[in-house]
Amino acid sequence: MLRLNDLRLRSLLCDVIFKVDNETFHAHKAVMASCSEFCRKKFLSCSENAPDQEIYTLEIHNLSSLGFRLLLDFIYTGELDVNDVTAQHITQAAIVMEMREIADMVAKRVGSLEIAPQAKTTAG
């Protein structure tokens, strides 16, 4: 899969472009359809309506580019950087892309994150 990620990062042999929050992400339909129910439905629907189209462009609204980027990186590398800043973005992306297992995994990781104790002040 890492070789596919290298191709994706170099925009080689990619056949889908996602536009998310004014950013563009290249990917491979087969990879995305194998991981995302949202993509599988979209690609199958598009292939019925425009079978000769080589590159599909999907614009996704109500999603942060950070969340989509982290989710896309996870799909291709198996690595996911979940912390208190990224968790909400990743969860939203996973829900929109219909990847419920990822949203559940993030919820479990967030629940196990150790929260640094805050400094206490006393007025006296």
C-alpha positions as CSV (number, residue, x, y, z in Angstrom):
1,M,0.0,0.0,0.0
2,L,2.9,2.4,0.6
3,R,3.8,2.3,-3.1
4,L,0.2,3.3,-3.9
5,N,0.6,6.1,-1.4
6,D,3.8,7.3,-3.1
7,L,1.8,7.3,-6.4
8,R,-1.0,9.3,-4.7
9,L,1.4,11.8,-3.3
10,R,2.9,12.3,-6.7
11,S,-0.6,12.4,-8.3
12,L,0.4,9.5,-10.6
13,L,-2.3,7.1,-11.9
14,C,-4.9,8.8,-9.8
15,D,-8.4,8.6,-11.2
16,V,-10.4,10.7,-8.6
17,I,-10.0,14.2,-7.3
18,F,-11.6,15.3,-4.1
19,K,-12.2,19.0,-3.5
20,V,-12.6,19.6,0.2
21,D,-12.5,23.0,1.9
22,N,-10.7,24.7,-1.1
23,E,-8.0,22.0,-1.2
24,T,-7.6,19.3,-3.8
25,F,-6.7,15.7,-3.0
26,H,-5.8,13.0,-5.6
27,A,-6.6,9.3,-5.0
28,H,-7.4,6.0,-6.6
29,K,-11.0,5.0,-7.0
30,A,-10.4,1.4,-6.2
31,V,-8.6,2.2,-3.0
32,M,-11.2,4.7,-1.9
33,A,-14.2,2.4,-2.9
34,S,-12.7,-0.4,-0.9
35,C,-12.6,1.7,2.3
36,S,-15.5,4.1,2.0
37,E,-19.1,3.2,1.4
38,F,-19.7,6.8,0.3
39,C,-17.1,6.5,-2.4
40,R,-18.3,3.0,-3.5
41,K,-21.8,4.4,-4.0
42,K,-20.6,7.5,-5.8
43,F,-18.2,5.7,-8.1
44,L,-20.7,3.0,-9.0
45,S,-23.4,5.6,-9.7
46,C,-21.0,7.7,-11.8
47,S,-19.8,4.8,-13.8
48,E,-23.4,4.0,-14.8
49,N,-24.0,7.5,-15.9
50,A,-20.6,8.4,-17.5
51,P,-18.7,5.1,-18.1
52,D,-16.0,6.7,-20.3
53,Q,-15.0,9.4,-17.8
54,E,-11.4,8.7,-16.7
55,I,-11.1,11.1,-13.8
56,Y,-13.9,11.8,-11.4
57,T,-14.0,15.0,-9.4
58,L,-16.0,15.0,-6.2
59,E,-16.6,18.1,-4.2
60,I,-17.3,17.4,-0.5
61,H,-18.9,20.0,1.6
62,N,-19.2,20.4,5.4
63,L,-15.8,18.8,6.0
64,S,-12.4,20.2,7.0
65,S,-9.5,19.6,4.7
66,L,-7.5,18.6,7.8
67,G,-9.9,15.8,8.7
68,F,-10.0,14.6,5.1
69,R,-6.2,14.7,4.7
70,L,-5.7,12.7,7.9
71,L,-8.3,10.1,6.9
72,L,-6.8,9.8,3.4
73,D,-3.3,9.3,4.9
74,F,-4.8,6.6,7.1
75,I,-6.4,4.8,4.2
76,Y,-3.1,4.7,2.4
77,T,-0.6,4.2,5.3
78,G,-2.6,2.6,8.1
79,E,-1.3,5.4,10.4
80,L,-3.6,7.8,12.1
81,D,-2.5,10.8,14.3
82,V,-5.3,11.2,16.8
83,N,-5.0,13.8,19.5
84,D,-7.4,16.3,21.1
85,V,-7.0,18.7,18.1
86,T,-7.4,16.2,15.3
87,A,-10.0,13.8,16.7
88,Q,-13.1,16.0,15.9
89,H,-11.9,16.5,12.3
90,I,-11.1,12.8,11.7
91,T,-14.4,11.8,13.2
92,Q,-16.4,14.2,11.0
93,A,-14.5,13.0,7.9
94,A,-15.1,9.3,8.8
95,I,-18.8,10.0,9.2
96,V,-19.2,11.9,5.9
97,M,-17.2,9.2,4.1
98,E,-19.3,6.5,5.7
99,M,-16.3,4.9,7.5
100,R,-18.0,4.2,10.8
101,E,-15.2,1.9,12.1
102,I,-12.8,4.8,11.9
103,A,-15.1,7.1,13.8
104,D,-15.5,4.4,16.5
105,M,-11.7,3.8,16.6
106,V,-11.1,7.6,17.1
107,A,-13.7,7.7,19.9
108,K,-11.9,4.8,21.7
109,R,-8.5,6.5,21.3
110,V,-9.8,9.8,22.5
111,G,-11.2,8.1,25.5
112,S,-7.8,6.6,26.3
113,L,-5.8,9.8,25.7
114,E,-4.3,11.0,28.9
115,I,-5.2,14.6,29.6
116,A,-2.4,16.6,31.1
117,P,-3.4,18.0,34.5
118,Q,-4.0,21.8,34.4
119,A,-2.2,24.1,36.7
120,K,-4.2,24.9,39.8
121,T,-4.1,28.3,41.3
122,T,-5.4,29.3,44.7
123,A,-6.6,32.7,45.7
124,G,-5.7,33.5,49.2
